[in-house]
Amino acid sequence: MRMLNRTENRGVCRLLSSVMSGTESHTDREEDYRFLHSMLMEKKLHLLFKIHERLKRFEKRSPIPVQEHAASLASELAEELINQGWTDEIKELVGLFSQPDFKSLLCVHDAVAQRTFEPTLPPIPDTVLEDDEDSVKIVSLVKTKDPLGATIKMDKSTGTIVVARIMRGGAADKSGLIHEGDELKEVNGVSLEHRKPKEILSLLARSQGEVRFTIIPASTREEMSSNKKLFMQALFDYDPNEDPTVPCKEAAVAFRKGDVLQIVSMEDDTWWQARHLGDSNDRAGLIPSQQLHERRVALQRPKALFKPRPVKPPVMDDVDYGAITGIHIAGLRRSFRLGRQSSWAREAARSRSWSTGVHSSVRPPAYKQVTPYHRDPKDPHRLVVLVGPSGVGVNELKRRLLLSDPDHYGVTVPHTTREKKRQENEGVDYNFVSISMFEEDILNQRFVEYGRYSGHYYGTSVDSVNKLMAEGKVCLLCVHPTKIKQVYNSEFKPYVVFVKPPCIEELHLTRRRVHFVCDEVDKNSVRVFSEEDFEDMITLAETMEKQYGHLIDNVIVNGDIVVAFRELKADLDKVQKAEVHWVPAEWNCSSSPTKARKSCSHLDSWI
Ligand SMILES: Nc1ncnc2c1ncn2[C@@H]1O[C@H](COP(=O)(O)OP(=O)(O)OP(=O)(O)O)[C@@H](O)[C@H]1O
């Protein structure tokens, strides 16, 4: 590099000296002054100034390359020279032209002259939504006979197509423009919404030369999901008009239990900001925070404190004999839940309900964080869990569902340790197992619910639920609400229906002719509902709904059985056809990356 000439040097020196004199008054200590002086007088710094000035001048001149094809010119020249004769000078020059370093230098020159180092991106399509402007990236890759070196898969929680893996050394990897987790929005202008990875492969197969991807980079997606998309399902009704504490009624949002709200701000401890899902109105409104709702619930006086009747200790060896399924379409055998209706069982059920009932200090949450789940037709159906107080009609509704469509609905085959009867079939009526096997499964938590009755174990195994779901059936499970947690995970994605009794008058009207079968053995023993049974049913239903409301997806009031069944059937049909299921956020596959990767790996499609 040429050294600074004297005039230039003087200019820089003068400038730096004036900087020095300007700072003199601010530097008290001698060493500070020396340090500054040596830094500003540093030769390298002066050279940097010089380079900067040169570049500025160069930029102003905007030089145009004299020659854009120096490499081809050199080879043409070499050819011409050879034809002139093979003198020593020509030999030396041709030798120089054929040197790889020289050739590369000319290629680089041409690339700079032609500006081919800059990727030529197509113009941004008009179709790109205004909202997406900041987040969408358009990437063009040139397709050769080799694949692009990436795999794609469908993100189960959002239904979008995402890049699953980038193969090292492939075209996608070399481009550095596509990354794992990027969401593919379009390929060559064709929207990928609702498309399966397979369809995208054929779309890519059809494209020649340049392939243009419209993508949402993974970083933006993460930002969007963490910053913007927090969804909560309301677990209570809220009407600002009935809330005297709301800071501004007009600025508040009314909602019903079950509504999904997008939370946009949680900064205020008392009032969050949210909007209704799919609300075209962009403006968010105020909603009570979880904390505020909890405080209000805590301040509420219990409506009526029902005094539990003194309960005689039941004479039995049952500990947890709960709801054991067992209605089979062939013969429609009654459920063992009916075993609970014997006097000792009812008493025990009552005592148990009170021990975990209204006196429990567990406060139900106000909102449940949810996430959208797009069910793939190949996925198993969601498990349907029916819960309700004993005698309300859970099994009756299950029986009717089974009869209505035996190919679609199914129930699990229970396990038992009792002797097989002559007319019973192994694996059809029961899975007959030894006591040691049963107890081992209890220890390994392989039962959703189990109990003892007449000295024998009965239980519904997790495997039996899995088996039925793998057969493509909608598994109907009746359990005590305390057992919901056993299946409350992304594997079963339970849809929980709470069957609720109507008011006492309607119970009197509708259950007039009902008899309970008390015992599995003595099928002739019958019992009508007493006033006490009805009261218990209503009280227990209230307790259950309060305590397990956050796990419940729908409530069916079982007054008229025909109406209740129709409602339940319509609801389950709707769930099955739903495009989006709002499921608890903790079920999201991504919460367990290894598992998600494992379960999705076979779905990746190579592009
Ligand atoms: N809406 C209704 N109207 C009239 N009878 C009903 C109605 N619902 C259920 N029943 C009858 O009430 C009785 C109890 O119903 P079911 O066996 O389904 O109760 P459950 O909720 O399963 O309770 P458990 O778990 O204790 O067996 C049955 O004889 C059933 O036919």
The ligand as an ORCA input file, in Angstrom:
! r2SCAN-3c Opt
* xyz 0 1
  N     -81.788    -40.281     30.982
  C     -82.182    -41.415     31.557
  N     -83.487    -41.641     31.710
  C     -83.896    -42.797     32.308
  N     -83.080    -43.761     32.748
  C     -81.763    -43.567     32.606
  C     -81.242    -42.404     32.008
  N     -79.903    -42.502     31.992
  C     -79.586    -43.664     32.563
  N     -80.685    -44.313     32.919
  C     -80.768    -45.596     33.614
  O     -80.205    -45.397     34.895
  C     -79.536    -46.565     35.301
  C     -78.117    -46.210     35.662
  O     -77.461    -45.806     34.484
  P     -75.968    -46.230     34.186
  O     -75.771    -47.653     34.505
  O     -75.633    -45.792     32.850
  O     -75.266    -45.384     35.299
  P     -73.758    -45.019     35.416
  O     -73.595    -43.574     35.261
  O     -72.979    -45.873     34.488
  O     -73.426    -45.377     36.888
  P     -72.515    -46.561     37.461
  O     -71.148    -46.216     37.054
  O     -72.699    -46.510     38.904
  O     -72.971    -47.778     36.800
  C     -79.630    -47.555     34.166
  O     -80.687    -48.439     34.407
  C     -79.950    -46.687     32.972
  O     -80.662    -47.366     31.974
*
